[in-house]
Each structure stands twice: as C-alpha cells, then as structure tokens.
Amino acid sequence: MSPDSPFRHGNTDRDEAPQFVLPLVARIEKTAPPSRTDALETAARAVLAVLADERSTGDGPWARAMRDWQDARIRKVVRRARGAEWRRASALDGITVTGGTADVRVFPPVPLDGWPKELARLQVSGTDLTDPGPPAAPDPAGPVLWLSPEVDMSAGKAMAQAGHGAQLAWWELPETDRKAWAATGFALAVRTAAPARWAALMASGLPVVRDAGFTEIAAGSCTVVADHPALRR
C-alpha cells in the first residue's frame, strides 16, 4: 500500500479536505436476511461497480462527487433497509448489485453530514449476519479479499472493509485487467484467512487495508488483504 493511502492510520492532508462518504444500503428483510458471505461479496462488488461506472468518470454526473470523495479519506458506511425503506432507497440515483441471497445498493458519495433523508433515517446497527455453514474454499485463480482472523467485526463493518479492499485492488490494476474484471461482473470471494495464511499475506506485498479507527476497531488495525491474480505477477 502506498504511503499516502486514504486507509492509512495517522493525520494527512486528506484529513483537511471536505469529508465525503460512500453510502451502501444492504437489503435485510426480517424473515429472509442474506448470508454474511453473500453480503460481504456483494458489497465489495457494489464498490467496484460504482468505481467503474461511466457516470463516475470524465464529465459524468457522479464524477465530481467521486473525485471529492477520493481526495479525502475513503469512507464507506453500510446501512440496512427492508420493505418500504428499501423501495425508497432504490428510487434514489445509484446501482443495485445482487449476489446469491444479498442485494446491496451503492450511491454516489455524499458529504459526511449531508445524507439524503431517505438514507439518513436508515440504521447502521442490525447487520449481524451469519452463514448457514462454512463457505466453500475460494477459487485459487480468482480474486480473494482475505479478512483478518485477528479482528472481530460486525457484518456491516466487514462489508465496508471488503469494499475498501476491492478498491485498493482496483486502484493498482492496469486498465486491461480492470476491463477483464468488469467483464466477469467483478467476480470475487471474501473469506477469513487462517492465521498462517494471514501472516503470509501480510508479508506478500499485496494491498492491505489499515482501518482509520472511526468505528468498532482500533485505528491502524489491518483488516483486509486484497489478493487479485494480476497483482501476484
């Protein structure tokens, strides 16, 4: 990770810039919540979808907000919605990404204190999701976002961290590899690494997310290693 990464602990010039946040809303119906792994993977894919969307680049309608967000710390906040809340959120400008049992909608960045009322009223808590069983081993030839076995996070926090990891991988990929990844629908896996694998990943030189410490976990905690096949070359 580069020294000026927005996920790096410590004060930087990015702290002085106006702060923006990328809103993500997970659909969590009371009777049919998504599995934890599906939610994490879908949130990561949603972040990639908004980064790659033509509205986010050039003179697109989201481009200014995306630039302002990336010029400051790269904050993401995951909120939950169901029923009418989800329908209201879905009516706002954004992208809905579906994966397995999960639906996640991502929106263009907003000022930290300027959330649309339809999103501001949604709760952050209540995203303690579970898996019905141990997730299958990931494809060794595909992208994997490895979660730290040393940091305990709610599903909402882990969704944001998986999104951070996906974004670090995206930034480091050349354009040809970005296009190839987008062509797969941003196929990826999110898994918790075994302690021995985590130690090896931390020494691998692959992108590492270090949390800023705003919520749940201590500042500087290493939460995700982004392992994309193009970054192993």
Long-range contacts (C-beta under 8 A, 24 or more apart in sequence): 1-168, 1-207, 1-208, 1-210, 5-168, 5-210, 6-70, 6-72, 6-73, 6-74, 7-73, 7-74, 7-164, 7-168, 7-209, 7-210, 7-211, 7-212, 8-210, 9-210, 9-211, 9-212, 9-213, 9-219, 9-220, 14-71, 14-72, 14-73, 15-72, 15-73, 17-68, 17-71, 17-72, 18-68, 18-72, 18-111, 19-72, 19-73, 19-75, 19-111, 19-112, 20-65, 20-68, 20-69, 20-72, 20-75, 20-109, 20-110, 20-111, 20-112, 21-69, 21-75, 21-76, 21-77, 21-109, 21-110, 21-111, 21-112, 21-115, 22-47, 22-50, 22-69, 22-74, 22-75, 22-76, 22-77, 22-106, 22-107, 22-109, 22-163, 23-76, 23-77, 23-79, 23-106, 23-107, 23-109, 23-110, 23-115, 23-119, 24-76, 24-77, 24-78, 24-79, 24-104, 24-105, 24-106, 24-107, 24-159, 24-160, 24-163, 25-78, 25-79, 25-80, 25-81, 25-86, 25-89, 25-104, 25-105, 25-107, 25-119, 25-122, 26-78, 26-79, 26-80, 26-81, 26-102, 26-103, 26-104, 26-127, 26-156, 26-159, 27-80, 27-81, 27-82, 27-86, 27-102, 27-103, 27-104, 27-105, 28-80, 28-81, 28-82, 28-126, 28-127, 28-129, 29-82, 29-83, 30-82, 32-101, 33-101, 33-129, 34-100, 34-101, 34-102, 34-103, 34-129, 35-100, 35-101, 35-102, 35-129, 35-130, 35-131, 35-132, 36-129, 36-130, 36-131, 36-155, 36-158, 37-100, 37-131, 37-135, 37-190, 37-191, 38-99, 38-100, 38-101, 38-102, 39-102, 39-104, 39-127, 39-129, 39-155, 39-159, 40-145, 40-147, 40-155, 40-158, 40-159, 40-162, 40-190, 41-99, 41-100, 41-102, 41-162, 41-188, 41-189, 41-190, 42-97, 42-98, 42-99, 42-100, 42-102, 42-103, 42-104, 43-78, 43-102, 43-104, 43-159, 43-160, 43-162, 43-163, 44-145, 44-159, 44-162, 44-163, 44-165, 44-166, 44-186, 44-188, 44-190, 45-97, 45-99, 45-104, 45-166, 45-185, 45-186, 45-188, 46-95, 46-97, 46-104, 46-105, 46-106, 46-163, 47-76, 47-106, 47-163, 47-164, 47-166, 47-167, 48-166, 48-167, 48-170, 48-181, 48-182, 48-186, 49-95, 49-97, 49-106, 49-186, 50-94, 50-95, 50-106, 50-107, 50-108, 51-167, 51-170, 52-170, 52-178, 52-182, 52-186, 53-95, 55-108, 56-108, 61-93, 61-108, 62-93, 62-108, 62-109, 65-108, 65-109, 65-110, 66-108, 66-109, 68-109, 69-109, 73-212, 74-164, 74-167, 75-112, 75-212, 75-214, 76-160, 76-163, 76-164, 77-124, 77-160, 78-124, 78-127, 78-156, 78-157, 78-159, 78-160, 79-119, 79-122, 79-123, 79-124, 79-156, 80-122, 80-123, 80-124, 80-126, 80-127, 80-156, 81-122, 85-121, 85-122, 88-118, 89-118, 89-119, 89-122, 91-118, 92-116, 92-118, 92-119, 104-159, 124-156, 125-154, 125-156, 127-154, 127-155, 127-156, 127-159, 128-154, 128-155, 129-155, 135-189, 135-191, 137-191, 138-189, 138-191, 139-189, 141-229, 142-187, 142-188, 142-189, 142-229, 143-169, 143-181, 143-187, 143-188, 143-189, 143-226, 143-227, 143-228, 143-229, 144-188, 144-189, 144-190, 144-191, 144-227, 145-169, 145-188, 145-189, 145-190, 145-191, 145-224, 145-225, 145-226, 145-227, 146-191, 146-192, 146-193, 146-197, 146-198, 146-201, 146-224, 146-225, 146-226, 146-227, 147-190, 147-191, 147-192, 147-193, 147-223, 147-224, 148-192, 148-193, 148-198, 148-221, 148-222, 148-223, 148-224, 149-192, 149-193, 149-194, 149-195, 149-198, 150-195, 150-198, 150-222, 151-217, 151-221, 151-222, 151-223, 152-217, 153-216, 153-217, 153-223, 154-216, 157-215, 157-216, 157-217, 158-190, 158-223, 161-209, 161-211, 161-223, 161-224, 162-190, 162-224, 164-209, 164-223, 164-224, 165-207, 165-209, 165-223, 165-224, 165-225, 165-226, 166-226, 168-207, 168-208, 168-209, 168-226, 169-207, 169-226, 169-228, 169-231, 171-207, 172-207, 172-228, 172-231, 173-228, 173-230, 173-231, 174-230, 177-228, 177-230, 181-228, 193-225, 198-225, 201-225, 201-227, 206-231, 206-232, 207-231
